Amino acid sequence: MSVRAIISDIHGNLEALEAVLADIQQQNVADIYCLGDILGYGPNPRECLDLVMQNCAATILGNHDQAALFDPEGFNAGAERAIFWTRQVLESGDARGNERRWEFLGELPRVRREENVLFVHGSARNPLNEYVFPEDIYNQRKMERIFALVDRYCFQGHTHIPGIFLESLSFLSPEEVDLRYELTGEKAVMNVGSVGQPRDGDPRACYVLLDGQTVQYRRVPYDLERTIAKIYKIPELDNFLGDRLREGR
């Protein structure tokens, strides 16, 4: 089976996306799938959209992408300001390119299914907005309802925290499995982590490779200080959005 790279939660971070795409080029990858949130928080929405459009064989709609299309709901003040700024960027200059970008966003599906594999942004139960955190393994009812909607395997993003949820109500961080997990047949939900804004304490960009029955996590360093400097220069983007990149929070 050909190798697929699965990326998510780029959030306008061009330096991280370029580093991840360069890493993917070295991995004999046939296709790249993106699980959404190309936009939001970061300083380069237009460039990140263009790279996803050029490089990804399949892309899922994320909640920040939808917020740019319509209106942010349930966002904190900083995230909301970032989305309104992102929308301004995508509506100014380069009219033909912007039209193409909006059309691309407007046609993104919320779910992709392939045989026994499901691809979503949030969760199988609520593809756009539901967060599934590591501590949710203690919420048996929630996890049982999610796994009931998963045929065998599911790949998702949204929380920016990579790891593997098993139907037996356990969670494995990438480090616990030495960055490599063999799909055994037990139902599993894989969070692929975040390219542009990791939140697991590791500031490096994160994505996964799917090679047959093997899921491999990749951590990729990038020039985060350059991204932070760009954020600091844009008044509509809170400095905190840059500061958190250093800590992976």
Long-range contacts (C-beta under 8 A, 24 or more apart in sequence): 1-211, 1-212, 2-30, 2-31, 3-27, 3-28, 3-29, 3-30, 3-209, 3-210, 3-211, 4-29, 4-30, 4-31, 4-32, 4-33, 4-209, 4-210, 4-211, 5-29, 5-31, 5-32, 5-33, 5-207, 5-208, 5-209, 5-210, 6-32, 6-33, 6-34, 6-35, 6-119, 6-155, 6-192, 6-207, 6-208, 6-209, 6-210, 7-32, 7-33, 7-34, 7-35, 7-56, 7-192, 7-195, 7-207, 8-34, 8-35, 8-36, 8-37, 8-62, 8-121, 8-156, 8-157, 8-158, 8-192, 8-193, 8-194, 8-195, 8-207, 9-35, 9-36, 9-37, 9-62, 9-157, 9-158, 9-160, 9-193, 9-194, 9-195, 9-196, 9-197, 10-34, 10-37, 10-38, 10-42, 10-48, 10-52, 10-194, 10-195, 10-196, 11-37, 11-38, 11-39, 11-40, 11-41, 11-42, 11-64, 11-194, 11-195, 11-196, 11-197, 12-38, 12-39, 12-40, 12-41, 12-42, 12-43, 12-44, 12-45, 12-48, 12-86, 12-196, 13-41, 13-42, 13-43, 13-44, 13-48, 13-195, 13-196, 13-197, 13-205, 13-222, 13-227, 13-245, 14-42, 14-43, 14-44, 14-47, 14-48, 14-51, 14-227, 15-222, 15-223, 15-224, 15-226, 15-227, 16-195, 16-196, 16-205, 16-220, 16-222, 16-224, 16-227, 17-48, 17-51, 17-52, 17-195, 17-196, 17-205, 18-51, 18-222, 19-205, 19-220, 19-221, 19-222, 19-223, 20-195, 20-205, 20-207, 20-218, 20-220, 20-222, 21-51, 21-55, 23-218, 23-220, 24-207, 27-209, 27-218, 29-209, 31-57, 31-58, 32-56, 32-57, 33-57, 33-58, 33-59, 33-60, 33-112, 33-119, 33-155, 34-58, 34-59, 34-60, 35-60, 35-62, 35-119, 35-120, 35-121, 35-155, 35-156, 35-157, 35-192, 36-60, 36-61, 36-62, 36-63, 36-64, 36-65, 36-108, 36-121, 36-157, 36-158, 37-62, 37-63, 37-64, 37-65, 37-121, 37-157, 37-158, 38-62, 38-64, 38-65, 39-64, 39-65, 39-67, 39-68, 39-83, 39-86, 40-64, 40-65, 40-67, 40-68, 40-79, 40-82, 40-83, 40-86, 41-79, 41-82, 41-196, 41-197, 41-237, 41-241, 42-82, 42-196, 42-197, 42-227, 42-231, 42-237, 42-241, 43-227, 43-230, 43-231, 43-233, 43-234, 43-237, 44-230, 45-86, 45-89, 45-90, 46-89, 46-90, 46-94, 46-97, 46-98, 46-101, 48-196, 49-90, 49-101, 49-104, 49-105, 50-97, 50-101, 53-100, 53-101, 53-104, 58-112, 58-119, 59-104, 59-108, 60-108, 60-109, 60-110, 60-111, 60-112, 60-119, 60-120, 60-121, 60-127, 61-105, 61-108, 61-109, 61-110, 61-121, 61-128, 62-121, 62-128, 62-157, 62-158, 63-121, 63-122, 63-128, 63-129, 63-158, 65-105, 65-108, 66-128, 68-105, 69-102, 69-105, 69-106, 74-129, 78-238, 78-240, 78-241, 81-236, 81-237, 81-238, 82-236, 82-237, 82-238, 82-241, 84-236, 85-234, 85-236, 85-237, 116-151, 116-152, 116-153, 117-151, 117-152, 117-153, 117-154, 117-155, 118-149, 118-150, 118-151, 118-153, 118-154, 118-155, 119-154, 119-155, 119-156, 120-154, 120-155, 120-156, 121-156, 121-157, 121-158, 122-156, 122-158, 123-156, 123-158, 123-189, 124-149, 124-150, 124-154, 124-156, 124-189, 125-149, 130-158, 131-158, 131-159, 132-156, 132-158, 132-159, 132-165, 132-189, 132-191, 133-159, 133-161, 134-161, 134-163, 134-171, 134-173, 136-165, 137-165, 137-169, 137-170, 137-171, 138-169, 140-169, 143-167, 143-169, 146-189, 147-187, 147-189, 150-187, 150-189, 152-185, 152-187, 152-188, 153-183, 153-187, 153-188, 153-189, 153-190, 154-188, 154-189, 154-190, 155-189, 155-190, 155-192, 155-208, 155-210, 156-189, 156-190, 156-191, 156-192, 157-191, 157-192, 157-193, 157-194, 158-191, 159-191, 159-199, 160-193, 160-194, 160-197, 160-198, 160-199, 160-200, 161-191, 161-193, 161-199, 161-200, 162-191, 162-192, 162-193, 162-194, 162-200, 162-206, 162-208, 162-217, 163-190, 163-191, 163-200, 164-188, 164-189, 164-190, 164-191, 164-215, 165-189, 165-190, 165-191, 173-200, 174-206, 174-217, 174-219, 179-216, 179-217, 179-218, 179-219, 180-214, 180-215, 180-216, 180-217, 181-214, 181-215, 181-216, 182-213, 182-214, 182-215, 183-213, 183-214, 183-215, 184-213, 190-215, 193-217, 197-244, 197-245, 198-248, 199-244, 199-248, 199-249, 200-248, 201-247, 201-248, 201-249, 202-248, 203-245, 203-246, 203-247, 203-248, 204-248
